[in-house]
Structure formats: structure tokens, C-alpha cells
């Protein structure tokens, strides 16, 4: 009985190709939307998560705006913070805007950052070539620089910049390294930056104090205790003045970001799911039209002994066929859209099995739910009333 119902359902779908296609169109659009949206969001989420994670789950950032009496942090303050338990290293940042010159080429308003050796040790992927700043550069206040990708392209196009000299704020510096390109979703892009030893920056940029400090942790599980201990040092440093500093725990920020992106994915899936519901309504309407057209056929089959369950099963199978085939077409179309979009916006492309299961499974459920009422109506037709249409 089941095989016969499947055969008859398939023959009816094939005999009305255009109507079947139009019926499936809503499901196709719904599934394609779910696949494309979720895949693109997951790819973007993964790219951004990698970038955020690269900032360091084991890192705490301190921004010290200071007070009218004490602006920023001094070298002595850094030594006091370094004494706090669970700290593996400190990386201060000095930042300023200035002009740089190479062989007569002037580039204005370039971001110059002062860093130390800890900054380069914390992330081995920072460098593209050459070396980073080391402890000797800091102690000797060497005039050396590490250049971002865009700076290299503009000033040293086709030339290896390592060992070359350039003028920063009127002083000659030697290029010792180049930075790797930051991604499209980089939150701290160094593509247009020039990095020099922070001890040199304090002197050459005319900055007297350190306003930003990255603190690297030995054990992230003790992050909260470490933050509290750092606060004690800073409170003492700034005489317990309010708003003298802010502390950001990168681990907490990453968790909040990932939670937010998960909610966004669910929201987009819900919006795309509305298309599936609309597609399901389309299936129900078409099935009702089909029942009206096939009233005589249903009456004849009932007169020949077909049971209501068998009639109902045939129409439900037709509905499931339309949903499944629409879901498969939508899967292919959505994957193609997601692939092209991923290339255009520069994120990774990867379709999760759970996404496929969600889209195709939902389309099958839509077929059953919205096909049930027309199938039930067909099974309850009175054969005598149905035959009157002959």
C-alpha cells in the first residue's frame, strides 16, 4: 500500500511540473535563506572570533587616563603592577601621530606606537619578516622600527625594507621588521602603523607617561583575583580618585561576543524560517486546489474500496515530496549564495551539518504539518458527493 501511494504521489507531481515547481518555490527560498544566512554569519563569527581571541583570552587591558595631579603611568608604576601574582608580562603602549619620510616620499599623520618585547612574544603571528623589538632595543632606546603592511607597500614597493632607513618625526630609524597583514575583521589593525620601542617613543614623541597597558596572565582562571589586585595598586597610584583608570578583561569580552553572535544566528534563522512557513502555506493552498481538481478521482477510488487512511497517506506523501525536493534545491542554492558571499566579504566558508539538518528537517516538518489538513479533507470526502461531479 505504501509503495503504491508513493508511486501515485510521484506521478501526480510529475504530471503537473509547473504547478509543483511553483508550490516548491516558497520552500526553496526559505531553505536557501536559512542556509545562506546562517552559513555567512557563522563564517563571519568564526573570523571575528579568531581575531578577538588573537587579542588574548589571557590579557587584561588597563587604560589609565589619570588625574589632574598624575596623568598616566610611570615606569615605577609598571614595576608595582608587575609584582602582582599571576602576571606573566606587561606590554605598555605609547601612541602618537606624526609624519614619516623615505627617500623624499612624505607620508603624513601616520600612527606611531611604542611597544616592548612582550608585545611580540605574546603573538608569534605578528611578524611577516625580520624581527620584533627586543629588550636591548628598550634598554638602549634604539631607533628601530617595525612597519605595517600598508606602509611597506607605499614606501618600499618592490623593495625589501629590512635594513633600510626612514625619518620619523625628524629622526632616522632603521627598519628591523614588517608586520603581517591584519584581517578584514581586525579590531586592532596595524596595517598603517609603525612600531618603535616604547622607551624611544617616550622621548621622541614627547609623551611623558604611559596611558595604555596590556597585562598578560599566567592562569586565566584567576583573572578576577588578578584584576582586583591590579585595582588595589592603581587605586593607591591615583590616590583613590574615581575615573582615573578602566580595566578590560578580554576573556569576559570574548565570552560576551560569542554569546551575542549565537543569539544573532538564531535570530536570523528565525527570520528566514518565516519564509518556510510562507512556503508551507503555499503547499497547503496548492494541495487544496489539487483536491478540488481531483474530487472525481478521489470519489472513484473510495467507491472501489480505498480507505480514508490510504487517501490521506497519498496526499501527505505528495506534500512531503514537494517539501523535501524544495529543501534540497534550497540547500544547493543557499550553499552557492553563501560561498559567493563568503568570497566577496572575505570570511571562511563552511556549512555545518546541524545547519543542513535544521533547514531540510524543518522543510520536511512544514510538508507534514501543512499537508495534513488538505490530506484529511481529501480522506473525508463522501464518495457519492465526489461522484456527482462526473
C-alpha positions as CSV (number, residue, x, y, z in Angstrom):
1,X,0.0,0.0,0.0
2,X,2.8,2.4,0.9
3,X,4.7,1.8,-2.3
4,X,1.6,2.3,-4.4
5,X,0.8,5.6,-2.6
6,X,4.3,6.8,-3.2
7,X,4.1,5.9,-6.9
8,X,0.8,7.7,-7.3
9,X,2.0,10.7,-5.5
10,X,5.1,10.9,-7.6
11,X,3.1,10.5,-10.9
12,X,0.8,13.4,-9.8
13,X,3.7,15.7,-9.1
14,X,5.4,14.8,-12.4
15,X,2.2,15.4,-14.4
16,X,1.9,18.9,-13.1
17,X,5.5,20.1,-13.3
18,X,4.9,23.9,-13.4
19,X,2.4,23.8,-10.5
20,X,4.7,21.6,-8.5
21,X,7.7,23.9,-9.1
22,X,5.6,27.0,-8.0
23,X,4.5,25.1,-5.0
24,X,8.1,24.3,-4.0
25,X,9.3,27.8,-4.6
26,X,8.4,29.1,-1.2
27,X,10.3,26.1,0.4
28,X,13.3,26.7,-1.9
29,X,13.5,30.4,-0.9
30,X,13.0,29.6,2.8
31,X,15.7,26.8,2.9
32,X,18.1,28.9,0.8
33,X,17.7,31.8,3.1
34,X,18.4,29.7,6.2
35,X,21.4,28.0,4.7
36,X,22.9,31.3,3.3
37,X,22.3,33.5,6.3
38,X,23.4,31.0,9.0
39,X,26.5,30.0,6.9
40,X,27.6,33.6,6.3
41,X,27.0,34.6,9.9
42,X,28.9,31.5,11.1
43,X,31.8,32.3,8.8
44,X,31.9,35.9,9.9
45,X,31.6,34.9,13.6
46,X,34.5,32.4,13.2
47,X,36.7,35.1,11.6
48,X,35.8,37.7,14.2
49,X,36.2,35.2,17.0
50,X,39.7,34.3,15.8
51,X,40.6,37.9,15.6
52,X,39.1,38.7,19.1
53,X,40.8,35.5,20.5
54,X,44.1,36.6,19.0
55,X,43.8,39.7,21.2
56,X,44.3,37.3,24.0
57,X,42.0,35.5,26.4
58,X,44.8,35.7,28.9
59,X,45.1,39.5,28.6
60,X,43.8,42.4,30.7
61,X,44.0,45.9,29.3
62,X,44.4,48.9,31.5
63,X,43.6,52.4,30.3
64,X,45.0,55.0,32.7
65,X,43.6,58.4,31.9
66,X,44.9,59.7,35.3
67,X,44.0,62.7,37.3
68,X,45.0,66.4,37.1
69,X,47.8,65.7,39.5
70,X,49.0,62.4,37.9
71,X,48.5,61.6,34.2
72,X,49.1,58.1,33.1
73,X,51.5,55.5,34.5
74,X,55.2,55.8,35.2
75,X,58.0,53.2,34.9
76,X,57.7,52.8,38.7
77,X,54.0,52.1,38.5
78,X,54.7,49.4,35.9
79,X,57.1,47.8,38.3
80,X,54.5,47.8,41.1
81,X,51.9,46.2,38.8
82,X,54.4,43.6,37.7
83,X,54.7,42.4,41.3
84,X,51.1,41.3,41.4
85,X,50.7,37.5,41.4
86,X,49.6,35.6,38.2
87,X,51.2,38.2,35.8
88,X,53.5,36.8,33.1
89,X,54.3,40.1,31.5
90,X,53.4,43.7,30.8
91,X,53.2,45.4,27.4
92,X,52.8,49.2,27.6
93,X,51.6,51.2,24.6
94,X,52.6,54.7,23.6
95,X,50.7,56.2,20.7
96,X,51.1,59.3,18.6
97,X,50.5,60.8,15.1
98,X,53.5,62.1,13.1
99,X,55.0,62.3,9.6
100,X,57.4,59.8,8.2
101,X,59.8,60.3,5.3
102,X,61.7,57.8,3.0
103,X,63.8,59.0,0.1
104,X,61.8,62.2,-0.3
105,X,58.4,60.5,0.0
106,X,56.4,62.0,2.8
107,X,53.5,60.2,4.5
108,X,51.6,62.4,6.9
109,X,49.6,61.6,10.0
110,X,51.0,58.1,10.5
111,X,50.2,56.2,13.7
112,X,53.4,55.5,15.6
113,X,53.2,53.1,18.5
114,X,55.7,52.4,21.2
115,X,55.8,48.7,22.3
116,X,58.1,46.4,24.1
117,X,59.4,42.8,23.6
118,X,56.4,41.3,25.5
119,X,54.0,42.5,22.7
120,X,55.9,40.5,20.1
121,X,56.4,37.5,22.3
122,X,52.7,37.2,23.1
123,X,51.8,36.6,19.4
124,X,54.2,34.8,17.0
125,X,52.0,35.6,14.0
126,X,52.5,39.4,14.3
127,X,55.7,39.5,12.2
128,X,55.8,39.0,8.4
129,X,59.6,39.3,8.1
130,X,62.6,40.5,10.1
131,X,62.4,40.7,13.9
132,X,60.4,42.4,16.6
133,X,61.6,44.7,19.3
134,X,63.8,43.1,21.9
135,X,65.0,44.0,25.4
136,X,68.2,45.5,24.1
137,X,66.3,47.9,21.9
138,X,64.4,49.1,25.0
139,X,67.4,49.4,27.3
140,X,69.4,51.3,24.7
141,X,66.5,53.2,23.4
142,X,67.4,52.2,19.9
143,X,65.9,54.0,16.9
144,X,64.5,50.9,15.2
145,X,61.1,50.4,13.6
146,X,58.7,47.6,12.6
147,X,56.4,48.6,9.7
148,X,52.8,47.7,8.9
149,X,51.7,46.2,5.6
150,X,50.3,49.4,4.0
151,X,53.4,51.5,5.0
152,X,55.6,48.9,3.3
153,X,53.5,48.9,0.1
154,X,53.5,52.7,-0.1
155,X,57.1,53.5,0.7
156,X,59.0,50.3,-0.2
157,X,57.0,48.8,-3.1
158,X,59.1,46.1,-4.7
159,X,62.0,46.6,-2.2
160,X,62.9,44.7,0.9
161,X,62.6,47.3,3.7
162,X,64.7,45.4,6.2
163,X,67.8,47.4,6.9
164,X,66.6,50.5,5.2
165,X,66.3,53.8,6.9
166,X,63.4,56.3,7.3
167,X,62.7,59.5,9.1
168,X,60.2,59.5,11.9
169,X,59.4,62.9,13.5
170,X,62.7,64.2,12.1
171,X,64.8,61.3,13.5
172,X,66.4,58.5,11.5
173,X,65.2,55.0,12.3
174,X,66.3,51.6,10.9
175,X,63.6,49.1,9.7
176,X,64.1,45.8,11.5
177,X,60.8,44.0,10.6
178,X,57.5,44.1,8.9
179,X,54.1,43.2,10.3
180,X,51.7,40.6,8.9
181,X,48.6,41.8,7.3
182,X,45.6,42.3,9.6
183,X,42.4,40.6,8.6
184,X,39.2,42.3,7.3
185,X,37.7,42.0,10.8
186,X,40.7,43.0,12.8
187,X,39.8,45.1,15.8
188,X,43.4,46.3,16.2
189,X,44.7,46.7,12.7
190,X,48.4,47.5,12.4
191,X,48.4,47.8,8.6
192,X,49.0,51.6,8.7
193,X,51.1,51.6,11.9
194,X,54.8,52.0,12.7
195,X,56.0,50.4,15.9
196,X,59.1,51.5,17.8
197,X,60.5,50.7,21.3
198,X,58.3,52.4,23.8
199,X,61.3,53.8,25.7
200,X,62.3,55.6,22.5
201,X,58.7,56.7,21.9
202,X,58.5,58.4,25.3
203,X,61.4,60.6,24.2
204,X,60.8,61.1,20.5
205,X,57.0,61.6,20.6
206,X,57.2,64.0,23.6
207,X,55.0,61.7,25.8
208,X,55.8,61.7,29.5
209,X,53.5,58.9,30.7
210,X,52.0,55.6,29.7
211,X,48.2,55.6,29.2
212,X,47.6,52.1,28.0
213,X,48.9,48.8,29.3
214,X,48.3,45.1,28.4
215,X,48.7,42.7,31.3
216,X,49.3,39.0,30.4
217,X,48.1,36.3,32.8
218,X,49.7,33.0,33.8
219,X,46.3,31.4,34.7
220,X,43.1,32.8,33.2
221,X,41.0,31.1,35.9
222,X,42.5,33.6,38.4
223,X,41.6,36.6,36.2
224,X,39.1,38.1,38.6
225,X,41.5,37.9,41.5
226,X,44.3,39.4,39.4
227,X,42.0,42.3,38.3
228,X,41.2,43.1,41.9
229,X,44.9,43.1,42.9
230,X,45.7,45.4,40.0
231,X,42.9,47.7,41.1
232,X,44.5,47.9,44.5
233,X,47.8,49.0,43.0
234,X,46.1,51.6,40.7
235,X,43.9,53.0,43.5
236,X,47.0,53.6,45.5
237,X,48.7,55.1,42.5
238,X,45.9,57.6,41.7
239,X,45.1,58.3,45.3
240,X,41.7,56.5,45.1
241,X,40.3,59.1,42.6
242,X,37.3,58.0,40.6
243,X,37.5,57.5,36.8
244,X,41.3,57.6,36.9
245,X,41.5,54.3,35.0
246,X,39.5,51.5,33.4
247,X,40.2,47.8,33.2
248,X,39.0,45.4,30.4
249,X,39.2,41.6,30.9
250,X,39.5,40.3,27.3
251,X,38.3,36.8,28.4
252,X,34.9,38.3,29.5
253,X,34.7,40.3,26.3
254,X,35.2,37.2,24.2
255,X,32.6,35.3,26.0
256,X,30.1,38.1,25.7
257,X,30.8,38.4,22.0
258,X,30.4,34.7,21.3
259,X,27.1,34.7,23.2
260,X,25.9,37.7,21.2
261,X,26.8,36.2,17.9
262,X,24.9,32.9,18.8
263,X,21.8,35.0,19.6
264,X,22.2,36.8,16.2
265,X,22.4,33.4,14.4
266,X,19.2,32.2,16.0
267,X,17.5,35.5,15.2
268,X,18.5,35.3,11.5
269,X,17.4,31.7,11.4
270,X,14.0,32.6,12.8
271,X,13.6,35.4,10.3
272,X,14.5,33.0,7.4
273,X,12.2,30.4,9.0
274,X,9.2,32.7,8.3
275,X,9.9,32.1,4.6
276,X,9.4,28.4,5.2
277,X,6.1,29.0,6.9
278,X,5.0,31.0,3.9
279,X,6.2,28.2,1.7
280,X,4.2,25.8,3.8
281,X,1.1,27.9,3.3
282,X,1.7,27.8,-0.4
283,X,1.9,24.0,-0.3
284,X,-1.4,23.8,1.6
285,X,-3.1,26.1,-0.9
286,X,-1.9,24.1,-3.9
287,X,-2.9,20.8,-2.2
288,X,-6.4,22.2,-1.6
289,X,-6.6,23.2,-5.3
290,X,-5.3,19.7,-6.3
291,X,-8.0,18.1,-4.1
292,X,-10.7,20.2,-5.8
293,X,-9.5,19.2,-9.2
294,X,-9.2,15.5,-8.3
295,X,-12.6,15.2,-6.5
296,X,-13.8,12.7,-9.0
297,X,-10.7,10.6,-8.8
298,X,-11.0,10.5,-5.0
299,X,-14.7,9.5,-5.3
300,X,-13.9,6.7,-7.7
301,X,-11.0,5.4,-5.5
302,X,-13.3,5.4,-2.5
303,X,-16.1,3.6,-4.4
304,X,-13.5,1.0,-5.4
305,X,-12.6,0.4,-1.8
306,X,-9.8,2.8,-1.0
307,X,-9.8,3.6,2.7
308,X,-9.7,7.2,4.1
309,X,-6.2,6.4,5.6
310,X,-4.9,5.5,2.2
311,X,-6.3,8.6,0.6
312,X,-4.8,10.7,3.4
313,X,-1.4,9.0,3.1
314,X,-1.2,9.7,-0.6
315,X,-1.7,13.4,-0.2
316,X,0.6,13.7,2.8
317,X,3.3,11.9,0.8
318,X,2.8,14.4,-2.1
319,X,3.2,17.2,0.4
320,X,6.4,15.7,1.9
321,X,7.8,15.1,-1.7
322,X,7.3,18.8,-2.5
323,X,8.9,19.9,0.7
324,X,11.9,17.6,0.5
325,X,12.7,18.4,-3.1
326,X,12.2,22.1,-2.4
327,X,14.5,21.7,0.6
328,X,17.3,20.0,-1.5
329,X,17.1,22.7,-4.2
330,X,17.2,25.4,-1.5
331,X,20.2,23.7,0.1
332,X,22.1,23.8,-3.2
333,X,21.1,27.4,-3.9
334,X,21.7,28.6,-0.4
335,X,25.2,27.0,-0.4
336,X,26.1,28.7,-3.6
337,X,24.9,32.1,-2.4
338,X,26.8,31.6,0.9
339,X,30.0,30.6,-1.0
340,X,29.9,33.6,-3.3
341,X,29.1,36.0,-0.4
342,X,31.9,34.5,1.7
343,X,34.4,35.1,-1.0
344,X,33.2,38.7,-1.5
345,X,33.3,39.7,2.2
346,X,36.5,37.7,2.9
347,X,35.3,35.2,5.5
348,X,35.6,31.4,5.8
349,X,33.1,29.1,4.1
350,X,31.9,26.1,6.0
351,X,28.4,24.6,6.2
352,X,27.7,22.8,9.4
353,X,25.8,19.5,9.4
354,X,23.5,21.0,12.0
355,X,22.6,23.8,9.6
356,X,21.7,21.3,6.9
357,X,19.7,19.2,9.3
358,X,17.9,22.2,10.6
359,X,16.9,23.5,7.1
360,X,16.0,20.2,5.5
361,X,14.3,18.8,8.6
362,X,12.3,22.0,9.0
363,X,11.2,21.8,5.4
364,X,10.0,18.2,5.9
365,X,8.1,19.1,9.0
366,X,6.5,22.0,7.1
367,X,5.4,19.5,4.4
368,X,3.8,17.2,7.0
369,X,2.1,20.0,9.0
370,X,0.7,22.0,6.1
371,X,-0.1,18.9,4.1
372,X,-2.1,17.2,6.8
373,X,-5.2,19.4,6.6
374,X,-5.7,19.0,2.8
375,X,-5.0,15.3,3.1
376,X,-7.5,15.0,5.9
377,X,-10.1,16.9,3.8
378,X,-9.5,14.5,0.9
379,X,-9.9,11.4,3.1
380,X,-13.2,12.6,4.5
381,X,-14.9,13.3,1.1
382,X,-18.2,11.5,0.7
383,X,-17.8,9.2,-2.4
384,X,-21.4,9.9,-3.5
385,X,-20.8,13.7,-3.4
386,X,-17.5,13.3,-5.1
387,X,-19.0,11.2,-8.0
388,X,-21.7,13.8,-8.6
389,X,-19.1,15.9,-10.4
390,X,-18.9,13.3,-13.2
